[in-house]
């Protein structure tokens, strides 16, 4: 089962830490993981190289939604409700019948 990690990024200090920690936890439970911190790097490099700018919100979301389509489930990070993008990802996952995997400490729930 492949799990997409969703959570707040914009205006969040050290957001990478939360994503990589969740990735490590999910992998330890046997899941394949889609981590936006990782899979958005090629987008950032391409846009910087070709257009000398940062990717737009829409460009990030397009890549993220495409990755979410490829996943069987989604795992929401703390405070995801405060993120417009995470709310979109959550609602899309629910609408498509994807499982939501909650991780609390060393326990996980499907």
N, C-alpha and C positions, 0 to 999 in steps of 0.2 A: 504494500500500500504506500502510495506517495502522498506526503502531507505538505501543504503550502503554509508557510508561516506568515501571519498578518499582524501588524501592529503599527503604532505611531512612529513616524520617522521625522517629518517636518518639524523643525524647531525643538527637537528632543536631543539633548546632549548625550553622547555615548550610546545612541540607539543600537549601534552595531553589537554591543555587548549583550543586550537582551536577545537579539536575533541569534547570535552564535551560541549562547547558552541554551536556548530552546532547541536549536539544531542538534546540539550535542545530546540533550535529553532524548529527543525523538529518535535519533540514530541509535542510542543505547537501548531503546525499546524495539529496535528492529525495523523502523520505518525508513523509507527513502525520503529525502527532504528537499523542498524547493525554498531556498532562502533568498529573498529579494536583495539583500545586501550583496550576495554573491552574483546572482544572475543579472543584475543591473549594471555591473561593471563594464561589460562590453558595450552597452548602450552609451554609457558615460564616455568611454574612450573614443568611440566612433563620432559622437557629436562634438566632443572637444577638438578632435583631430580635423574633422571635415568642416565644421562650422564655427569653431573657436567660441563656443558657448556651452553652458550647462544644459542638460536635457530639460524640456518643459515638463510640467506636471502631467500633461496629457501623454507625452511620450513615455514617461515612467509608468503611468497607469496602463497604457496599451501593452507594454511588455509584461507587467504584473498580471493583468487579466489573462493574457495568453498563457502564462505559466499556470495560473489557477485552473484553466480548462484542462490541463494535463494531469491534474492531481485528483485523488480520490477523496481527500479530506482537507480540512483547514484547521489550524491551531492558532488561536487568538492570544496575543500577548496582553499583559496588563495594560489597562487604560486605552484599549483599542477603541472604545466608544468615543473617545475624544479626537479620533482621526477620521477625517472625511474619507480618505482612501480605504482605510481598514473597514469602515462601515459599508462601503460599496462592496468590498471583497466578501465580507461576511454575508451581506444580503444576497449577493450573487451565488455564493456557495449554498446557502439555505434554499434559494429558489431552484437550484439545480439538483437538490437532494444529496449534496455531499455531506459526509460525516463531519462533525465538529469534535476535535480531540482537545480536551481540556487537560492541562498539566498543573498539578498542585504539589509542589515539593517533589517527592519521589514517587508520587502516585499519578496515574493517568486514567482518564475516563473517555469512553467512546460513546 
